[in-house]
């Protein structure tokens, strides 16, 4: 065991990133220093050092910035050395949502666990996924709505937004969550140890961290995924943006081509378009958000085009050329060759699991065609005692799926394979405006399974809340079993679609009939009332009902 002291230093006078780099890069910041992290925006520095290190740390190191230590707080904690011979009950490779869920579940079961992470804690969601993207989307929505008053229909001319300030605020939130939801959470679990380094598997299935063995009874692989680009001619020769880089631009591009019309591509496309970038979206499949119901995708495209986005589904991309600031993308559309030009190129065509260079196949862990770890219904891999969870398995890459899988994998690893992995009722949301939310089967999927279905369609113009808000963009589409009157699927396009979908998910999960949903009290003037009205649409013409007496 090695005791460490974590110190939070209050610093006056730091004003920029250079000050932070000056502090973080100083040799001998403290004796036996392990790590340091300074943030000028918060006027603090976090230092992890050998136990009992005391004194004027920054002063003794000869601080090269203008900062001066004004106050310091210290906390002692314990971290395992790689050379310690202790065997962990569970070693979790990856410090994202799946990894942390696995470690916490292990602790809840009274087991010891080690989390191995070589990059940033928090994984995709906190660092380069859900949290930063939704923060930026919200900022763009505020700017867009400030320029277009929905009630008066007036379009105002606003000064261009300060993209760097928006990104800086996003970064501050990310850093705060890394600390409060990951590092601080670990401190509350004394049986969980963080090992900072890169992991691989030995041929015997053992875990190596930075090449040194870590003893483990069981292992959970939770290494996540990374952006992936298709083999488009010329693309590999261009310094294109992935979603990671697109979340960190500090200058607003005049124009942008987005290759990929699924959730990530569309969310970022609308973000930049609302700030003033001329955006073109290219999608190979017949409609955008191709995993969703066709009607939903077609309606969303109509609304995005109304905002000025240039949407092109069903195109075949032939090649990419040019350079940053002057990209050219050649496509075939309706049997005609076209060329699109833009200053930036964003490739948002999905993600692939992080499995390369880890020795997995040599250790007997089989991988699929896209590099995903193959698992059974208990999330155990083809190597007994090694489990996998989250994006690395290639399943739907949602943070809540990863958290569920991580906890399940840890429980099965430690208690025996008792619980099966179940994604049969999985709600999903695309955070465009209006948003897309769905759960269960589409109309085409249900009929493809030979089911006799009935379908209800409710435009948002029939939802009182939407009328009051002066925003009737969207619809609710429900698919039900004609014989059992049971809900099979719900597909929503609405500003609050993500807040509406869980009622439908619960109905599918617990077999609540559509007539029962239609009879349950729903508070008046809520978007959720749209679910009730859509259920009533199966049996009656709601246009003939009073808006306050449904």
VENGI-V166722 format. One record per helix or strand of 3 or more residues. SS is the DSSP state (H for helix, E for strand). FROM is the first residue (numbers start at 1). LEN is the number of residues. Records with the same first field share a line. If there is no record, write none. Layout:
SS->FROM-LEN ; FROM-LEN
This chain:
E->2-11 ; 35-5 ; 44-7 ; 68-12 ; 88-6 ; 113-5 ; 192-5 ; 199-3 ; 207-3 ; 212-3 ; 216-6 ; 225-3 ; 255-5 ; 278-5 ; 310-3 ; 316-8 ; 326-8 ; 336-7 ; 344-4 ; 351-3 ; 386-3 ; 428-3 ; 435-6 ; 453-7 ; 475-7 ; 486-9
H->17-8 ; 57-5 ; 97-12 ; 123-6 ; 130-18 ; 163-25 ; 235-3 ; 243-4 ; 263-13 ; 294-13 ; 361-3 ; 390-4 ; 399-17 ; 443-6 ; 460-3 ; 464-5 ; 497-14 ; 514-6 ; 529-9 ; 542-3
